[in-house]
Structure formats: C-alpha cells, structure tokens
Amino acid sequence: MPSNADPAAATDQPVALVIQARISEEGFAAFTRWSGKVGDALKTWPGFLGLEVVAPRPPTQVDWVQVLRFSTPAAARAWLQSDVRAGLVEEIRPYCIGQEDIHILPEAGGHRADAVSAIISFQVPPDQETEFLAWQARVQAAEAGFKGFLRHKIERPIPGLHDDWIIILSFDTDANLNTWIDSPEREALLKEGTQFNTSLTVKRASYGFNFWFPTGQPADQSPSFIFKSNLIVLLVLYPVVFLWGIFISAPFIDSRGVPFWLSLFIGNLASTQLLGWWIAPAAFKALGWWIKPDAGLRNNLLGYGLLAVLYAVSMAVYATLLAWK
C-alpha cells in the first residue's frame, strides 16, 4: 500500500474533509440526528478538530454538506477508511439519493487549480445500480489511502446528455494519479467489479475543481458575485412562479377550493424543487462566463444587458398571456 505521507501531512497542515450528500426530503430529520451521531463518534478521533454541517440552500445548493476538520491529511483519511464511519454510512444510506461526494481540501482554501483528474465512464444495467454503488464505495475507500487523493465524484446518467455513469477522480499531481491507476489495489478492485468494466473508458484532464459550482469557478462571495447570483435566481424564479400560477395552480388547485395558504405552499414546494434540481444549476452553468470574478468589463456589460433583455421578454410574454385569458 502506498504511503499516506504527502507534503501537507509532512507539515501537519490542517485539512477539511468535505462530504456532500443529497438526502430525500423525508430524510432531513433523520440526517440531522445522524450528523449528531457522527459528531459524537468523532469527539475522541485522533486529529479531529471540528465538524460543521451545512443544510441545503436551494436553488444554488441542494446537497447537505459536512465539513470535518482534521489536523493532518492522514487523520482525515483514517476516518474515511474506518469501520466506524462505514457503519454510520450504512445507517443513513436509505435516505441518500445517489452516492456521496468526498473532497480533502487544504484548510487554507478550497480551490486546487493544479489538480489532475481522470474521467472514468461505466455502462451499468439499471438492475445492478445498487451493486455498482457498493463497489464504488469500496473503490473510493481504497483511493483515499493513496498519496495526493482529493476527490471521487459520481455522476449518474442524464437522459439526453449521457447514458453512462461517470466517475471524476482527482489527485494533486499526475504522478500520484498514475500511482493509483497503475496500482495492484486498483487492479484487484477492477477484477472484483468485472461485470461493470466491459465498456469502461478512462480519460485524463488537467484541471482543478471547486465543490460548490459545476463550472469550476472559485467560491467567490464578493458583493458583486452575490448580486449577480440573485439576479440569476430572479431570472428563473419569475417564469416558474408565473407559469405555475397560470397553468397549474389556478385551474387545478385554486379552482378546487384549496385555501390560499395551502396553495401557496404547494406552489413554493414545486417551484423550489424545479429550481434546485434542474433550472437554476443550468442557468448558473450557462452564465458561468459572467459570474466568475475575472469576467472583465466587456463580459460584465454583456451579462447585464442579456439579463435586461430576458427580463423584458419574459414580462412581455406573461403580459400577453394575461391579456388572452
């Protein structure tokens, strides 16, 4: 087994173990209680410094995020590979939607522009998804013990975009990634999951990542970024709320005598789910060139102009629809 020692560990640099999980709505209370159990288990864990749990904040964040701080990368990896954590993960698995995403990040910051990645795709029969995810959990546990491991992210198939399951595997250097790719441990795991490897493909990519945004921009929290984000949310929220009210709420809910307070709650529930899962992430991805910190004067002006046009078009369309009714 390769040594866990790396430059960060050699200097005892604190790290943040960031774990993202998408939890079903009925599992929110259970996940909150479960996070307390995780905290209790970690109290006496060697090298553990602290735990923060961040609840979902749709539409820009739909996952629960656990930020576990450790004094060294080795302490974080030891927790990842422990039987204690494995048992806790099994307890909450019934409420999980997909697989958790795991990142080990320097405590000083979360953006690794020098990271390298392997993009690995699998064709998985629908009746073997549970077995595939269990196998990937074992693969991830093995990866976490290798020098330079940063990330193991699972992307489910997206109809109309790609039919394969995609694994994004990131290490801090190309050499450390190659060590894992060529290792006997990985070869043994591939043999264990032979049924999933008939169409396996591996592609390399030299890019960093940021776990908050799909476009990979740094997690900028400047007033400009927050202002732009709010404008994007308004851009997609207005049509969703309006169209829901006209075509769903009025004919199918309000007309049945449903009280306004309940109708409003149903509409908000539906709109936040639509925004959080599909519409807002797509909008942020499409406008990534505008919200990045170094967009520049030209892109900033184009972005504001584009949103002004889209606002005007949407209001004109909805005014026309109201006039026809």
N, C-alpha and C positions, 0 to 999 in steps of 0.2 A: 504494500500500500504506500503511495507517495506520502511524503511528509506533509503535515499540515502547516509547517512553518513557512511564512511568507514575510515580505518586508514589513507589512503592517504588524504582523504578530511579533516580529523581532523587536519592534519598538514599543510593544504593548499598546498600540494605538486603539482606542475605543472604537467600536463599530456599532451600527444599528442593523439589526435583523428585521427587515420589513416584510411582513407576510400579509398578502391581500387575499381575501376570500369573499365570494359572492354568496350571500345567505338568503334563503327563501324568506318571504315576509313573515310566515308563521314561525320561523326560527329565530326572530330577532331577540325575544326574551330569553330563549334558551342559549343563544350565543353570548348574551350579556352575562348570564350566570356562569357559562363555561369559561369566559375570559377571566372571571374571578378565580376559578379553579386553576387556570394557567398561572395567574399571579401568585397564588399560594404555593404551587409546585416550584416556582422559580425563586422563592424567597431565600432558600438555602443553596441555590445552584451556584457553583464556583464561577466567579467572574460576572455574575448578573448585577446590573446597575439600576435598571428601572424598566417599567412597562407603561406604554401609552396605547390606548385603544381609541381609534378614530371612527366614529359612526358614519354611515353613508350620507352624502350631501348631494342628492340629485339636483340638477341633471349632470353636473360635471364629475361627480364621484358616486358610483353606485356600489362599490365594494366596502366591506368592513376592512379596516387596516389596523394591524397590530405592529407597533414599533417597540422592539425589545432591544435594550441597550446592554452591551457586554463590554468588559474591559479589554478583551482581545478577540481577534477572529477565531482563534482556536476554541475559546469558550462558547462562542455562538455556534460553531459547527458541532461541538459536542452536544449541545442542546438539540440541534436539528436531527442528529443521528440517534438520540437517546430512546430507550424503550418507554420512558415516562411520557415523552412527547407523542410517540406513536400511539400509546394507549389513549391519550387525550384527543388526538385527531380522530380516532375511531368513534369516540363518543359524539362528536359534532358532525361527522360525515353525513348522516341522514338529512341534515338541513343545508348541506353545501350544494351549490349549483356549479358544477364543473370542478376543476382542480384548483387548489390554492397556488398563488404566485409568490415566489420567495426571492428576496434580494438581500445580499450582505453589502452594506454601504459604509464607507468611512464616516465616522460621526461628524466630521467637519463639513460634509456636504454630500449630496446625492447624485451628482451628475458625473458620470465617468465617460468623458469624450474619447478616451483611449482604449475602451473595452473592445473586445473582438467577439464575434458571435458565430454560431453555427445554426443554420435554419434546417431543421430536420422534419420531413413530412412522412406521414403514415396513412395508409388506407385501412380503416378499421370498420369491420361489419357492425351494424347497429346492435346486434345481439351480443357483441363482445366488448362493448364500451366499458362496462364495469371492470372486467379483467384487464383491459388496457390501462385504465387509470390506476388500478392497483399496481400493475407492473411499472408504470411511470413513477409512482411514489417510491418504489424500491430503487429505480434508476437515479432519481433525484437525491435520495439519501446517500447513495454511493458518490455521486458528483460532489456533494457538499464536503466530503472528506479530502478533496483534492485541492492542491495549492492554487489560489487565484480564482476559485469559483465565485461568481457573482449572481447568477440568475438562471432559473429554469422556469420558463413560462409556457403554458399550454394554451393554444388557440383551437377552439372547436371548429368544425366545418361550418361555413357560412353559405347557405344556398344562393346560387347565382354568382358567387365570388370564388370560392374554392371548396372542393369536396373532401380534401384531406384534413387530417389532424396535423397541426403544425406545432413543433417544439422550438422555442427560441432559447438557445443555450449560450450564456455569456461568461467569459473568463476575462481576467485583467490583461493577459498577454496572449499572443498567438502561440507561444511556446507552451504555456500552461494548458491552453485548449487542446493542443496536439497531444500533450501527455495523457489527458483523459481519453481523447478519441482513439489513441493507439494502445490504451491500457488493457491488460488481461481482464481487469474487473469489468470493463465495458463489454469486452468480447463475450464474457460469460453471461452477462445480462442479456445481450442480443440473442444468444442461443436460447436463453430462458423464454424470451418473447418471440420465438421464431415465427409464430403464426401472424405477427404484425409486421414482419420485415420483408415480405415478398415484394412490396413496392416502395421500400424505404429509399429516400433520397436525402443527401446532405449537401448543403450549400454554405459557403463561408461568407461572412460580411464583417468588414472592419468599421464598426460604428459603435458609439456609446448609446446610452439609453437613459430615460427618466421615467420612473414608475407612475407618474401622475398623468402624463399626456401621451396619446398614441403617436403624435407627430414627433416626439422625442425632444421637444424644446425644454430648456431648463425650467424649473418650477419657479418662475418669476412671480413675485407677489407685490410688484410695484403698483401704485395707484393707476398708472396707465393700463397695465395688464388687467386689473380688476374691472376698470371701467369698460374696456373692450369686451371682456367676458360677459359682463352684464348686458351689453348691447346685443351680443350674440344670443344670449338666453332670451331676451325680449323678441328678437327676430323669429325664433322658432316657437316661443310660447304663445305669442299673439295668434297666429293662424291655428294652432292646435286648439286653443280655448274657443276661438270663434267658430271654427268648423264643428267642433264637438257640440257647442250650444245650438247651432242651426240644424245640423243633420242628425244628431243623436239625442241630445237632451230634450229639446223641445218636442219632437214627435213621439219619442219612445219612453221618456221618463216624466217630464213635466205634465204632459197631457194625460198621464195615468193618475194624477193627483198626488204624486210624490212630493212631500214637503220640500221647500226650497233649501233648507239646511242640509237635508239628506242628498238632494240632487246636486248641490254644490260640492259636497264631499265626494260623491261618486265621480263627478267631472274632474275634480282635482286628483283623485286616485288614478283615473285613467290617463290623464294628461302627464302626470309625473312619471308614470311607467313608460309611456311612449317616448317622452323626452329623455329619460335616464338611460334606457336601453338602446335606443336607435337614433333618434333625431338629433339630440344635442351632440353626442360624440361625432356624428357625421358632419355636423356644422363646424365643430371645432377643428376637425381634421381638414375640411375644405378651406377654412380660413387660417390655417396654421401659418401661412406666409405673412399674415397681417398681425397676429397677436404675439409673434416672437419678439424678444426685447430689441433685437438689432434690425427691425423691419426697415428702417430708413424713411426719409421724408416722402419719397415717391410712393412706396407701398402703403404708408400710413394714409396719405391723401386718397389713394385708390380704394383702400378699405373703407374709409368713412364715406366716400362717395358711393361705393357699391351698396353699403347698408342703407344709405338715404334713399337710393333708387328702389331697393327691395321693400323698404318700409312703405314708400309711396304706392308701389304696385299692389302690395297686399291690402292696404287701406282702400284703394280704388276698387279692387276686386270684391271686397267684402261690402262696400257701399252699394255696388251694383247688385250683389246677391240680395241685400236687404230691400232694394228698390223693386226687385222682381217678386218678392214674397207677398 
